[in-house]
Amino acid sequence: MTEAAAVLAQDWGWRYAGRTRWATRRISFSIGTGERVLLLGGSGAGKSTLLSAVNGILGGADEGEEEGQLLVDGRHPSRLHGRVGLVMQDPSSQVILERIGDDVAFGCENLGVPREQIWPRVRAALDAVRLDLPLDHPTSALSGGQQQRLAIAGALAMQDGEDRAPGVLCLDEPTANLDPTGVREVREVISSVVADRRTTLIVVEHRVRIWAELVDRVIVLASGGGLLADGTPSEVFAAHHDELVRAGAWVPGAHSDLRRRRVPSTPPPAILSARDLAIGREPAHLVTSGVRTQIPEGLSTAITGPNGVGKTTLALTLAGLLEPLAGQVEAAASLRPARPARLARNLRRRFDPARPNTWPSRELLTRIGSVFQNPEHQFVEARVRDELAVGLRALGRSHDECARRVDELLAQLHLEQVADANPFTLSGGEKRRLSVGTVLATGPAVIFLDEPTFGQDHNTWTDLVSLITRILEQGCTIVSVTHDEAYLRLLGENIVAMEPAA
């Protein structure tokens, strides 16, 4: 029977190639076999980097610079095979194969698990995370929350209790894109996996109440390097409560001073309306139909509902980025563009000022902006400051105007220290804030945000919600896809609640 693995860090640090600032450094701790650890720290403190290092996937000298020592069972993690399982912060980056059954089986196959054992493991793992879909269901048709369950299932399939099971399970914000029911289910699943102490658990999660009763220990990374705290949950939360709050941790008792803004008692007119809408990524995969909803101008609308119900698909369709399968989305007269003077013939024939999905990209840019669920899907430049300037340059803004607006956004989004970094090397929270900034730069009248608070610590969450509130006060319309209950309490001014299709 495989035993849980021990993890040792001695003055360990990592700096990504091309960066002057260390992602994290001066990290020292010893995690015993079978321990359950909650890893905390502010956005950008290096939590995801540390998990990647434990899993041995940071790369060699061409990927970055390593200092100190990090060992799993006395060996460098890059020299181990199958001892560490990782569910990364972005679940889509772990989707490899076209069908969900094959994707969950992939890790087992790499570990050389006998064929007759693989498919029982796959089915058990999918049942455990409540991903009730056929084994041949296409991974491309999964929602973000379903992708997260799939990634966890892949890790669980390798934790079967056989000789080859990993000794360490690392989870990077495993519940971030899940609905409340999914959060409880995943937490219960992980609890059962580690119950026999054969698996060492390291979990990163900003909202600590989900895991506080399961873990033995809390390790807090300081933003400037080193550890801010290390001890049992009760010891750390009692002795370091104020420090943790300042560092951005969602510790028990932490609260926001933000207040829900006043909105008119009479709903304003709709800026976008959907009638008899059928939505899906492609005609062969209808998500839902008969959708009738309105987006009130100047309010914050939240699209809610269980994972897989079609929230992101609805948002992309309302934003003009997906073609309705039936019905239509209509823009209010105040939002409609004039017919562009120069337009390719095929675009000119289908252009309808009332239908956002027929507008050319330049017209969408200043009217409807979208922040995708996966921030990396919209990055096109090699530096953060250049990424923020993409839309401005497309609109023909002057160099000085671009520079001034970019500096404002860097300050607002707390990205000054990474202004010259490659966007793909940022932390998950930093990537999310950058993706929001790229849309804010062009000042569209309507902004769609898909899981806007994903990966944010308490401080950056507060700053982001404050920023969205200020944008609303300027007359902008915000539409958010979210499971975040705290966000809904403050910004759920209009709710579009989606239900599973009957």
C-alpha positions as semicolon CSV with decimal commas, in nm:
position;residue;x (nm);y (nm);z (nm)
1;M;0,000;0,000;0,000
2;T;0,132;0,344;-0,096
3;E;0,205;0,576;0,194
4;A;0,143;0,948;0,199
5;A;0,439;1,162;0,104
6;A;0,625;1,422;0,308
7;V;0,711;1,767;0,170
8;L;1,012;1,973;0,280
9;A;1,101;2,330;0,178
10;Q;1,425;2,498;0,291
11;D;1,470;2,865;0,193
12;W;1,300;2,776;-0,134
13;G;1,216;3,033;-0,401
14;W;1,130;3,068;-0,768
15;R;1,165;3,350;-1,020
16;Y;1,009;3,316;-1,365
17;A;1,232;3,374;-1,666
18;G;1,236;3,738;-1,773
19;R;1,107;3,864;-1,436
20;T;1,311;4,073;-1,193
21;R;1,070;4,005;-0,907
22;W;1,065;3,665;-0,737
23;A;0,728;3,487;-0,748
24;T;0,808;3,367;-0,396
25;R;1,121;3,303;-0,190
26;R;1,259;3,226;0,159
27;I;0,993;2,955;0,204
28;S;1,071;2,698;0,475
29;F;0,838;2,434;0,620
30;S;0,806;2,061;0,672
31;I;0,476;1,885;0,599
32;G;0,446;1,539;0,749
33;T;0,302;1,235;0,577
34;G;-0,077;1,242;0,578
35;E;-0,106;1,601;0,698
36;R;-0,380;1,825;0,561
37;V;-0,262;2,180;0,496
38;L;-0,447;2,494;0,391
39;L;-0,210;2,727;0,205
40;L;-0,305;3,095;0,231
41;G;-0,160;3,426;0,115
42;G;-0,250;3,739;-0,074
43;S;-0,302;3,742;-0,450
44;G;0,043;3,712;-0,610
45;A;0,214;3,573;-0,298
46;G;0,319;3,258;-0,486
47;K;0,067;2,995;-0,378
48;S;0,005;2,850;-0,725
49;T;0,379;2,865;-0,800
50;L;0,451;2,660;-0,487
51;L;0,190;2,397;-0,578
52;S;0,335;2,370;-0,929
53;A;0,681;2,323;-0,776
54;V;0,558;2,044;-0,546
55;N;0,411;1,879;-0,855
56;G;0,742;1,914;-1,044
57;I;0,604;2,112;-1,341
58;L;0,781;2,446;-1,310
59;G;1,040;2,347;-1,569
60;G;1,417;2,382;-1,583
61;A;1,658;2,673;-1,600
62;D;1,505;2,801;-1,924
63;E;1,169;2,846;-1,745
64;G;1,306;3,029;-1,443
65;E;1,547;3,035;-1,152
66;E;1,516;2,817;-0,842
67;E;1,686;2,876;-0,508
68;G;1,696;2,673;-0,190
69;Q;1,553;2,324;-0,174
70;L;1,210;2,167;-0,222
71;L;1,175;1,790;-0,175
72;V;0,895;1,533;-0,182
73;D;0,992;1,214;-0,001
74;G;1,353;1,333;-0,006
75;R;1,368;1,380;-0,384
76;H;1,328;1,674;-0,619
77;P;0,964;1,674;-0,741
78;S;1,073;1,674;-1,108
79;R;1,226;1,330;-1,055
80;L;0,907;1,175;-0,923
81;H;0,637;1,011;-1,132
82;G;0,282;0,978;-1,010
83;R;0,346;1,068;-0,646
84;V;0,177;1,409;-0,668
85;G;-0,167;1,487;-0,809
86;L;-0,254;1,846;-0,899
87;V;-0,579;2,024;-0,980
88;M;-0,473;2,358;-1,121
89;Q;-0,640;2,697;-1,077
90;D;-0,757;2,700;-1,438
91;P;-0,931;2,366;-1,498
92;S;-0,948;2,416;-1,877
93;S;-0,568;2,392;-1,892
94;Q;-0,596;2,030;-1,769
95;V;-0,850;1,917;-2,026
96;I;-0,651;1,704;-2,270
97;L;-0,878;1,463;-2,456
98;E;-1,205;1,504;-2,644
99;R;-1,426;1,278;-2,427
100;I;-1,467;1,303;-2,053
101;G;-1,407;0,932;-1,988
102;D;-1,080;0,936;-2,181
103;D;-0,972;1,254;-2,005
104;V;-1,021;1,107;-1,657
105;A;-0,846;0,787;-1,764
106;F;-0,542;0,974;-1,898
107;G;-0,357;0,997;-1,566
108;C;-0,416;0,631;-1,485
109;E;-0,284;0,528;-1,824
110;N;0,031;0,735;-1,770
111;L;0,085;0,560;-1,436
112;G;0,057;0,220;-1,602
113;V;-0,258;0,115;-1,417
114;P;-0,387;-0,216;-1,557
115;R;-0,662;-0,162;-1,814
116;E;-0,921;-0,365;-1,623
117;Q;-0,880;-0,127;-1,326
118;I;-0,895;0,200;-1,517
119;W;-1,261;0,223;-1,613
120;P;-1,399;0,131;-1,270
121;R;-1,176;0,408;-1,131
122;V;-1,300;0,652;-1,397
123;R;-1,667;0,585;-1,323
124;A;-1,613;0,603;-0,948
125;A;-1,429;0,937;-0,979
126;L;-1,698;1,090;-1,200
127;D;-1,967;0,970;-0,958
128;A;-1,772;1,119;-0,668
129;V;-1,771;1,470;-0,818
130;R;-2,135;1,437;-0,938
131;L;-2,044;1,481;-1,305
132;D;-2,340;1,280;-1,429
133;L;-2,263;1,269;-1,800
134;P;-2,193;0,987;-2,050
135;L;-1,829;0,882;-2,079
136;D;-1,828;0,992;-2,444
137;H;-1,963;1,341;-2,364
138;P;-1,736;1,599;-2,537
139;T;-1,509;1,793;-2,304
140;S;-1,553;2,097;-2,531
141;A;-1,919;2,115;-2,427
142;L;-1,845;2,143;-2,053
143;S;-1,901;2,461;-1,854
144;G;-1,622;2,607;-1,642
145;G;-1,764;2,446;-1,329
146;Q;-1,796;2,109;-1,502
147;Q;-1,434;2,138;-1,620
148;Q;-1,336;2,191;-1,257
149;R;-1,518;1,873;-1,154
150;L;-1,353;1,687;-1,442
151;A;-1,006;1,797;-1,330
152;I;-1,077;1,681;-0,974
153;A;-1,210;1,350;-1,106
154;G;-0,884;1,301;-1,298
155;A;-0,686;1,346;-0,977
156;L;-0,921;1,120;-0,779
157;A;-0,896;0,840;-1,035
158;M;-0,526;0,814;-0,954
159;Q;-0,605;0,801;-0,580
160;D;-0,770;0,462;-0,594
161;G;-0,583;0,297;-0,312
162;E;-0,357;0,090;-0,535
163;D;0,021;0,083;-0,512
164;R;0,057;0,360;-0,769
165;A;-0,168;0,618;-0,601
166;P;-0,012;0,964;-0,552
167;G;0,105;1,046;-0,202
168;V;0,027;1,420;-0,228
169;L;-0,290;1,581;-0,358
170;C;-0,258;1,953;-0,440
171;L;-0,574;2,154;-0,504
172;D;-0,554;2,511;-0,635
173;E;-0,887;2,683;-0,561
174;P;-1,085;2,366;-0,642
175;T;-1,426;2,520;-0,567
176;A;-1,380;2,864;-0,725
177;N;-1,613;2,805;-1,023
178;L;-1,863;2,579;-0,849
179;D;-2,216;2,657;-0,736
180;P;-2,287;2,629;-0,358
181;T;-2,410;2,270;-0,390
182;G;-2,103;2,176;-0,590
183;V;-1,876;2,335;-0,328
184;R;-2,027;2,117;-0,053
185;E;-2,008;1,804;-0,267
186;V;-1,645;1,854;-0,364
187;R;-1,547;1,927;-0,006
188;E;-1,716;1,603;0,104
189;V;-1,540;1,411;-0,173
190;I;-1,197;1,541;-0,076
191;S;-1,272;1,470;0,290
192;S;-1,342;1,106;0,209
193;V;-1,028;1,078;-0,007
194;V;-0,796;1,191;0,274
195;A;-0,984;1,022;0,560
196;D;-0,740;0,729;0,593
197;R;-0,433;0,959;0,611
198;R;-0,277;0,785;0,311
199;T;-0,279;1,112;0,117
200;T;-0,104;1,435;0,210
201;L;-0,335;1,724;0,118
202;I;-0,229;2,079;0,026
203;V;-0,516;2,304;-0,073
204;V;-0,513;2,670;-0,179
205;E;-0,839;2,854;-0,120
206;H;-0,904;3,218;-0,040
207;R;-1,231;3,143;0,143
208;V;-1,104;2,943;0,436
209;R;-1,430;2,843;0,604
210;I;-1,479;2,570;0,341
211;W;-1,166;2,384;0,456
212;A;-1,096;2,510;0,809
213;E;-1,252;2,208;0,983
214;L;-1,087;1,953;0,753
215;V;-0,724;2,069;0,768
216;D;-0,474;2,017;1,050
217;R;-0,263;2,316;0,969
218;V;-0,257;2,657;0,801
219;I;0,054;2,794;0,627
220;V;0,039;3,158;0,518
221;L;0,282;3,294;0,257
222;A;0,387;3,656;0,304
223;S;0,365;3,877;-0,005
224;G;0,731;3,982;0,021
225;G;0,859;3,629;0,078
226;G;0,880;3,396;0,376
227;L;0,593;3,279;0,595
228;L;0,346;3,505;0,769
229;A;0,208;3,225;0,988
230;D;0,223;2,849;1,038
231;G;0,016;2,652;1,287
232;T;-0,320;2,493;1,358
233;P;-0,626;2,677;1,221
234;S;-0,736;2,794;1,566
235;E;-0,383;2,916;1,654
236;V;-0,328;3,098;1,326
237;F;-0,670;3,263;1,309
238;A;-0,656;3,373;1,674
239;A;-0,295;3,496;1,686
240;H;-0,271;3,647;1,338
241;H;-0,627;3,755;1,259
242;D;-0,549;4,121;1,190
243;E;-0,232;4,039;0,994
244;L;-0,424;3,788;0,782
245;V;-0,699;4,039;0,711
246;R;-0,439;4,296;0,604
247;A;-0,274;4,030;0,386
248;G;-0,607;3,965;0,217
249;A;-0,709;3,628;0,363
250;W;-1,081;3,553;0,398
251;V;-1,042;3,452;0,760
252;P;-1,346;3,383;0,982
253;G;-1,484;3,715;1,105
254;A;-1,337;3,921;0,821
255;H;-1,593;4,148;0,662
256;S;-1,613;4,419;0,401
257;D;-1,703;4,781;0,477
258;L;-1,870;4,810;0,138
259;R;-2,240;4,885;0,128
260;R;-2,500;4,809;-0,134
261;R;-2,562;5,119;-0,342
262;R;-2,901;5,283;-0,377
263;V;-3,084;5,203;-0,698
264;P;-3,403;5,352;-0,841
265;S;-3,726;5,197;-0,715
266;T;-3,859;5,197;-1,070
267;P;-3,653;4,970;-1,298
268;P;-3,481;5,164;-1,578
269;P;-3,545;5,070;-1,941
270;A;-3,369;4,768;-2,088
271;I;-3,045;4,824;-2,275
272;L;-3,047;4,461;-2,399
273;S;-3,350;4,235;-2,442
274;A;-3,376;3,866;-2,528
275;R;-3,691;3,712;-2,673
276;D;-3,754;3,339;-2,721
277;L;-3,380;3,285;-2,718
278;A;-3,225;2,943;-2,780
279;I;-2,855;2,925;-2,691
280;G;-2,564;2,689;-2,748
281;R;-2,204;2,690;-2,870
282;E;-2,321;2,513;-3,185
283;P;-2,657;2,390;-3,320
284;A;-2,580;2,028;-3,227
285;H;-2,545;2,123;-2,858
286;L;-2,852;2,322;-2,755
287;V;-2,812;2,437;-2,393
288;T;-3,155;2,588;-2,331
289;S;-3,435;2,759;-2,519
290;G;-3,726;2,996;-2,463
291;V;-3,513;3,248;-2,272
292;R;-3,683;3,584;-2,221
293;T;-3,495;3,842;-2,017
294;Q;-3,400;4,208;-2,001
295;I;-3,083;4,382;-1,887
296;P;-3,176;4,715;-1,721
297;E;-2,958;5,010;-1,821
298;G;-2,724;5,137;-1,550
299;L;-2,778;4,846;-1,308
300;S;-2,568;4,548;-1,204
301;T;-2,728;4,228;-1,332
302;A;-2,614;3,889;-1,202
303;I;-2,669;3,568;-1,396
304;T;-2,691;3,281;-1,147
305;G;-2,771;2,911;-1,150
306;P;-2,616;2,565;-1,112
307;N;-2,305;2,458;-1,304
308;G;-2,375;2,352;-1,660
309;V;-2,705;2,537;-1,691
310;G;-2,570;2,775;-1,957
311;K;-2,482;3,097;-1,771
312;T;-2,165;3,166;-1,968
313;T;-2,333;3,072;-2,296
314;L;-2,618;3,315;-2,222
315;A;-2,372;3,593;-2,135
316;L;-2,172;3,542;-2,456
317;T;-2,493;3,543;-2,659
318;L;-2,626;3,861;-2,496
319;A;-2,284;4,023;-2,552
320;G;-2,296;3,957;-2,927
321;L;-2,014;3,700;-2,927
322;L;-2,232;3,395;-2,997
323;E;-2,503;3,363;-3,262
324;P;-2,846;3,282;-3,114
325;L;-2,969;2,940;-3,225
326;A;-3,319;3,086;-3,229
327;G;-3,487;3,407;-3,119
328;Q;-3,289;3,726;-3,095
329;V;-3,103;3,972;-2,873
330;E;-3,203;4,334;-2,931
331;A;-3,003;4,642;-2,829
332;A;-3,176;4,961;-2,718
333;A;-3,163;5,255;-2,956
334;S;-2,913;5,434;-2,730
335;L;-2,664;5,148;-2,774
336;R;-2,699;5,089;-3,147
337;P;-2,418;5,190;-3,383
338;A;-2,464;5,374;-3,708
339;R;-2,390;5,176;-4,022
340;P;-2,010;5,192;-4,063
341;A;-1,893;5,379;-4,372
342;R;-1,646;5,106;-4,463
343;L;-1,754;4,748;-4,416
344;A;-1,674;4,428;-4,604
345;R;-1,955;4,317;-4,833
346;N;-2,040;4,001;-4,634
347;L;-2,053;4,203;-4,309
348;R;-2,256;4,480;-4,472
349;R;-2,525;4,235;-4,583
350;R;-2,582;4,094;-4,234
351;F;-2,530;4,416;-4,033
352;D;-2,833;4,507;-3,819
353;P;-2,787;4,790;-3,565
354;A;-3,040;4,625;-3,332
355;R;-2,859;4,288;-3,319
356;P;-2,517;4,293;-3,143
357;N;-2,404;3,963;-3,298
358;T;-2,399;4,133;-3,642
359;W;-2,180;4,427;-3,536
360;P;-1,816;4,447;-3,647
361;S;-1,560;4,415;-3,369
362;R;-1,477;4,787;-3,363
363;E;-1,841;4,872;-3,285
364;L;-1,857;4,608;-3,010
365;L;-1,533;4,738;-2,858
366;T;-1,684;5,070;-2,746
367;R;-2,035;4,941;-2,673
368;I;-2,020;4,592;-2,522
369;G;-1,707;4,457;-2,351
370;S;-1,661;4,099;-2,230
371;V;-1,428;3,950;-1,970
372;F;-1,404;3,576;-2,030
373;Q;-1,411;3,304;-1,765
374;N;-1,054;3,211;-1,860
375;P;-0,852;3,536;-1,865
376;E;-0,575;3,385;-2,080
377;H;-0,817;3,348;-2,372
378;Q;-0,804;3,723;-2,430
379;F;-0,433;3,795;-2,383
380;V;-0,246;3,887;-2,703
381;E;0,060;4,086;-2,588
382;A;0,387;4,000;-2,414
383;R;0,368;4,274;-2,148
384;V;0,090;4,371;-1,908
385;R;0,102;4,741;-2,001
386;D;0,082;4,655;-2,373
387;E;-0,216;4,428;-2,304
388;L;-0,403;4,716;-2,141
389;A;-0,333;4,935;-2,445
390;V;-0,459;4,693;-2,714
391;G;-0,813;4,829;-2,733
392;L;-0,702;5,189;-2,709
393;R;-0,462;5,146;-3,000
394;A;-0,735;4,978;-3,204
395;L;-0,947;5,290;-3,154
396;G;-0,664;5,512;-3,276
397;R;-0,588;5,681;-2,944
398;S;-0,264;5,881;-2,926
399;H;0,047;5,744;-2,759
400;D;0,020;5,991;-2,469
401;E;-0,349;5,913;-2,414
402;C;-0,279;5,539;-2,416
403;A;0,007;5,577;-2,168
404;R;-0,200;5,792;-1,933
405;R;-0,498;5,554;-1,934
406;V;-0,276;5,248;-1,890
407;D;-0,101;5,404;-1,588
408;E;-0,443;5,479;-1,432
409;L;-0,555;5,118;-1,478
410;L;-0,229;4,972;-1,345
411;A;-0,280;5,171;-1,024
412;Q;-0,651;5,090;-0,995
413;L;-0,592;4,718;-1,042
414;H;-0,275;4,694;-0,827
415;L;-0,067;4,573;-1,121
416;E;0,211;4,835;-1,114
417;Q;0,473;4,584;-0,997
418;V;0,402;4,351;-1,288
419;A;0,354;4,617;-1,558
420;D;0,638;4,480;-1,768
421;A;0,573;4,111;-1,697
422;N;0,430;3,862;-1,944
423;P;0,054;3,828;-1,872
424;F;0,078;3,450;-1,884
425;T;0,320;3,445;-1,586
426;L;0,085;3,634;-1,351
427;S;-0,100;3,474;-1,064
428;G;-0,462;3,374;-1,118
429;G;-0,591;3,679;-0,933
430;E;-0,361;3,913;-1,125
431;K;-0,471;3,761;-1,457
432;R;-0,834;3,820;-1,363
433;R;-0,773;4,185;-1,276
434;L;-0,577;4,237;-1,599
435;S;-0,860;4,089;-1,806
436;V;-1,104;4,330;-1,639
437;G;-0,866;4,618;-1,711
438;T;-0,842;4,539;-2,083
439;V;-1,217;4,588;-2,113
440;L;-1,233;4,895;-1,888
441;A;-0,969;5,066;-2,102
442;T;-1,209;5,136;-2,391
443;G;-1,501;5,245;-2,171
444;P;-1,787;5,038;-2,320
445;A;-2,145;5,116;-2,214
446;V;-2,213;4,751;-2,118
447;I;-1,959;4,517;-1,958
448;F;-2,001;4,140;-1,919
449;L;-1,791;3,977;-1,644
450;D;-1,767;3,598;-1,617
451;E;-1,676;3,502;-1,257
452;P;-1,512;3,842;-1,193
453;T;-1,397;3,765;-0,837
454;F;-1,237;3,429;-0,914
455;G;-0,891;3,403;-0,755
456;Q;-0,916;3,729;-0,556
457;D;-0,805;3,767;-0,197
458;H;-1,013;3,976;0,043
459;N;-0,828;4,298;-0,039
460;T;-0,832;4,266;-0,418
461;W;-1,194;4,145;-0,402
462;T;-1,286;4,464;-0,215
463;D;-1,093;4,678;-0,463
464;L;-1,254;4,503;-0,760
465;V;-1,608;4,539;-0,621
466;S;-1,538;4,905;-0,540
467;L;-1,414;4,960;-0,895
468;I;-1,725;4,796;-1,044
469;T;-1,944;5,011;-0,818
470;R;-1,767;5,328;-0,939
471;I;-1,819;5,219;-1,300
472;L;-2,189;5,171;-1,229
473;E;-2,209;5,517;-1,076
474;Q;-2,073;5,656;-1,403
475;G;-2,376;5,513;-1,585
476;C;-2,228;5,188;-1,715
477;T;-2,429;4,864;-1,720
478;I;-2,265;4,555;-1,567
479;V;-2,367;4,192;-1,625
480;S;-2,186;3,929;-1,415
481;V;-2,193;3,550;-1,419
482;T;-2,120;3,456;-1,059
483;H;-2,163;3,209;-0,772
484;D;-2,006;3,455;-0,525
485;E;-2,265;3,512;-0,251
486;A;-2,087;3,817;-0,108
487;Y;-2,073;3,970;-0,456
488;L;-2,444;3,902;-0,505
489;R;-2,534;4,072;-0,178
490;L;-2,367;4,392;-0,295
491;L;-2,416;4,386;-0,671
492;G;-2,713;4,160;-0,734
493;E;-2,937;4,455;-0,828
494;N;-3,111;4,252;-1,098
495;I;-3,101;3,871;-1,098
496;V;-3,134;3,641;-1,399
497;A;-3,174;3,299;-1,236
498;M;-3,124;3,010;-1,476
499;E;-3,261;2,664;-1,406
500;P;-3,169;2,327;-1,554
501;A;-3,370;2,236;-1,863
502;A;-3,666;2,013;-1,785
